């Protein structure tokens, strides 16, 4: 086995009602906190009030920045960082889905480093970012525990991926009660994104012993609980297990990397606006069917993790069961199954495939695809 580096936040605070602990956690970093969140969802659900109340109860001064759009822009990151500097903010509290987390990570870099955010796509910042406490309200991206942020430059139509260990949140506070307000379609899409993280980390050529254990546990938790959470959002056990599953999937993929599903889903988001989780969900079964011959033993383990009866089956048979089980799970979520529903046509496939082939994640895939093979996978779900 080759060596590996494994990085996650130094402190994970996980449990129902634990949003109340945000203030105590924040106090360790100073006296002024800025809450970075979106415009509506966390206000409407009461999550923002809960976080602010906890911070104030712990004696912190609170600055609210409730302006983050989905796919946060360079401008919003610069605006938030300027406000944080002006107010003497000691710690950022990122509250919401992936977008507020991404925005806060960008702000954290600019609070401690010179220059524009675009510079740090290519070079590592000199200083660690300002401390972040990440409080997710969705269960999928696992941005609360990763070293990645994606910032959009709308004029240049560019999505910048910045990878920097200095933006891993210092504390992740995961409270399943905050995820209860997620509607079924978002629960399904974010949950399938998490399942894709776990699957891709497990079969990734960059996986290691730690990520494999976490990925398999994540697959089991998500397999058992995703459809339950979609059907009944108030099912607290399902919500808790989904939040745990997506976090474990996050530990796994942020250290083992993702693979061909993510390579192929990114162009679908960039060119056709297909939401990330939905695009991954559609691609997961056909990409895993393509990968299966190159990782038969792992796919057989996946069948077991998904609770399929595999006793007496050969590895090949069990691996085929896994592909069928992933497809059945996807179908039960009720997410769209066809790319044409989003305006994708046969003539757009070669350009999508070219982008997917050029993506860095493709090299982590256990079976390296050709352009023709990628086109064939897109065509199979057109
Ligand atoms: Fe993802």
Boltz pocket constraint, residues with backbone or C-beta under 6 A from the ligand:
constraints:
  - pocket:
      binder: B
      contacts: [[A, 140], [A, 141], [A, 193], [A, 197], [A, 262], [A, 276], [A, 280]]
      max_distance: 6.0
